[in-house]
Amino acid sequence: MTLDQLRALHAVVEFGGFRPAAEALFKSQSAVSIAIRKLEDELGITLFSRDQYRPTLTGEGKALHEKAMTILSHAEELITTAHHFAQGEEPELRVAMSAVVPVEAALGLFSEIKASAPATRLVLLVETLNGTLERLEDGDADIAITETFDHRDHLTYAPLTGIEMVSVISPKHRLADRSETLTEKDMAGSTQIIVRDTSRHSEKRTAGIVEGTRHWVVSDFTTKKQIIASGIGWGRMPMHMVEQELGNGELLLLGHEGFHPLKLDIKAVRKKEKPLGPVATELWQQLQNIDWNQTNRIPKASVIG
């Protein structure tokens, strides 16, 4: 069985006869007839009923034609993929993204990359704190999108946006009625919800933790928000993740200056000595053109809690 035989089968079905199929395939009618006959001989079944003016599929022929369509589709996909690789496109593009970054803002770009380079598989690794840059340093990612806490000479940085980190508490919390005036000292004995650092061998970062508080450690900001909303504890959250809850009163801002909103500078980062492939290069450039819809009203800081 060959792809040419399957293409001949589909062409006869699609164009309604051997002659129009031959014209569509730029082959002689006899070549198409021979291809179908060889396929029938190999499979041991009759694919077409030739009793009528136009050849019609037999019951077995219909079933085999459906299978042939699947095989031809996969074959075309394989050929297209090979063509993209031959042009130098990467088989895989790995991006490590900090959990504080609004991934929704980048989804359109990721979709465009997928459409323009369908052969390249996108791997998105969501990490927190030192874990994001560690994925880049370890070679697990080609590009990192992260809050930057320090500068490293062997890395290249491209500024993207700023993320506001705000301290929030639930109206159900025992201290909620003092949310405007609570100080860090007042929070002693309360439960602060923090997201763990996902780094595996770098020094763990525990920034933004208030002294004297108990700590609940969670793995992601969605869980953190749910726990805070329940009234069990409080913590800092990216503003874009709690705007709705702040608007409808499900969460309250801690208003004292000690809990002033903080800004994390978000940058795209890559290794200087490692050249990017064409797809990664396009992503790197387009990341800098995204409208991340973030404000720049608050002073710069590099802590997260």
Secondary structure, DSSP 8 states (H G I E B T S, - for coil): --HHHHHHHHHHHHHTSHHHHHHHHTS-HHHHHHHHHHHHHHHTS--EE-SSSS-EE-HHHHHHHHHHHHHHHHHHHHHHHHHHHHTT--SEEEEEEETTS-THHHHHHHHHHHHH-TTSEEEEEEE-THHHHHHHHTTS-SEEEEE-SS--TTEEEEEEEEEEEEEEE-TTSTTGGGTTT--TGGGTTSEEEEE----SSS----TT--TT-EEEEESSHHHHHHHHHHTS-BEEEEHHHHHHHHHHTSSEE--SGGG--EEEEEEEEEETTS---HHHHHHHHHHTT--------S-B-----
